[in-house]
Amino acid sequence: MKQLVVWCFTLLCLSACDSESTLVDGGQLSEDVLAAATSITESDYLEKISIIAHDSMGGRDTPSEGLNKTASWIASEFERMGLSPGGDDGSFMQYYPIETLRPARGLSSAEMGGKGLVFGEEIVVVNGVGQADIQGDVVVVAGLGDLTESVASSIDGKIVLAVSMAEGYRTHRRAVSDLRRAGALTVLVSVEKNDQVWNTGAEVLAARNTMRIGSGGSSSNVAFEIRDAVVEEILSGYGMDLYSMRNTRGVEAIETGGMQAALSPRSDMVKQESAPNVVGILEGSDPDLRGEYIAYSAHMDHVGIGRPNLDLDSIYNGADDDASGTIGIVEIAEAFASMEVKPKRSSIFLLVSGEEKGLWGSAFFADNPPVPVDQIVANLNADMIGRNWSDTVVVIGKEHSDLGSTLNQVGDVHPELGLAPIDDIWPEERFYFRSDHYNFARKGIPVLFFFSGVHEDYHQPSDEVELIDTEKATRISKMIFYLGNEVANNPMRPEWNPDSYQEIVVEGGGR
C-alpha cells in the first residue's frame, strides 16, 4: 500500500509539472505568456472595432455584402497572423446555405377533429418554414406556467393544442419551445383575438417571406396559430369548452377522447443564398494534446439596416452586439499566434454569422466542424463585452462545469485585470440559450459565455463605437486569453457538472 501511495503521488507531481500551469508558477507568468497578454491593447482594439462597426459594413446583416466584407477582413487578419485555414477548400471561410421561402397556401392542407382548415384564413404557420407532414392524436394544454412531469408525459408524441397562451411574442415562443422540448410533435396556439386582429395578422403571415438555414427537406420545428372561433367549434364537438379551459389554474393536459389532426404546410422557394463563418486554427505544441482544441467564438453579424432613429441613422452598426466580442476574439488569436511556444492544445478561432437569425452559423459549425467534435474540449464565447460596469463581467455557465472554478482562479491570480467574473444575474432571460456557446453545449462541450449585459442601445442604431468601453473590453479579452491558456495547458479536459450534463446535453433542456 505504501508503495502504491508513493507511486500515485509521484505521478501526480509529474502531471502537475507537465501541465505548466499559468495559475501557480512561483507567482510568476512566463515572459512569453505575459508578452502575449500585453499585446492585447486598447489602441489595437479601438482601431479594429472601428473597422467592422463602421457604416460601410451596412450593419452586417445575414446575408449581406457588409457581412461578406467583414468576414473577408477577419480572414485577412487571420492570414496575417499565420493561422491555418479551417474553412472550405483550404480557405478561412465556411459557408452554409440559406433559403428564403413563402407559404404556399394553395398547396397546404390541415384537418383537426374531422374539420378541414383553410390555410391563411383559419390556420397559419407562426414558426418554421418549408414543408412538413404531421399526423397524430391531439391533447389540449390549458393554463400557464412551468410544465409538470405529468403534463410532459401526457404530451409526448402528441399534437398539442395550447389554449392559454399569454400575450407577447417572447412568452409565446418560450411556451411553444417548452412544449416541443417535452416531446410534442407540433403545437397549435389558440390566442384570444377579435376577427380584425386575427385577419390582419393572418394576412401578414400568409404573405411573409421567411429565411432558414439549410437546403431543402422538411421543417422540424413548425408551429401554428389557429383561429379562436374554429377552436371553439371543434372543442364543443368533443364536449369541451374553450373559455373555461382558459381559466385553468396551473398547467393541465386534457385528453380529447380520440381527436386527431393532420397538418401539411407547404412553401414555395423564393431565393437560395449562403453566408460565411470565419475559421482559423492555431496548432498546439504538444504532440499528445495538439489533437484537442479550445474553440474561441463570437458572432460578427448584426441586424443590418432598418428604420432611422431621431437622428435619421438607419444603420445598426452593432458595436457592442457583437463587434465587441468579435474584436476580442481577433485580439486573443493574435496574442496566441505571437507566442514563441504555443499552448499545448490547439486553438480554433471562430467568428460566426447568423446569430441574430437564430444561432445559424454556430449551429452549422457544430454540425460540420473541421475537426472531430469530440476533440473540442471547451468553448469560450464573447458576446457584448463592451458596455456597463467597468469592474464586472457576467460569465454565464460557470455552474455547469469546472471551467467556472478555473475562471475564478484566473481572476484571483490576475487582480491587475480589475474584473469580477460573476454568475448569471438574469436567469429569467435565459441567456444561456441565446448565444453561440449553446450550440457547443448541446454537443457535450463545456462552455463559458462572457457577457456584460444589455442596455438602452441594444439592437438600436445608437449602438456605436463611441460608447464602447475599450479599456474594459481589452481586460475581458485578456481574462479569456489567460483562461484559454490555462485550459490548453492542463492535461485534464474540463468536466461537466453531471446534473447539468443530464439536463442540457442528454435532455436538451433550455430552448
PyMOL commands that set and color helices and strands:
alter all, ss='L'
color gray80, all
select helices_A, chain A and resi 2-19+31-38+42-52+55-57+65-81+88-90+105-107+149-155+169-181+195-207+228-236+242-245+319-337+355-358+360-367+373-375+398-400+403-413+415-417+427-429+431-433+437-441+465-467+470-489+498-506
alter helices_A, ss='H'
color red, helices_A
select strands_A, chain A and resi 84-85+93-103+109-112+115-117+123-127+134-143+159-162+186-189+210-213+223-226+251-264+267-282+293-299+346-352+376-382+392-396+420-422+447-451
alter strands_A, ss='S'
color yellow, strands_A
deselect
rebuild
show_as cartoon
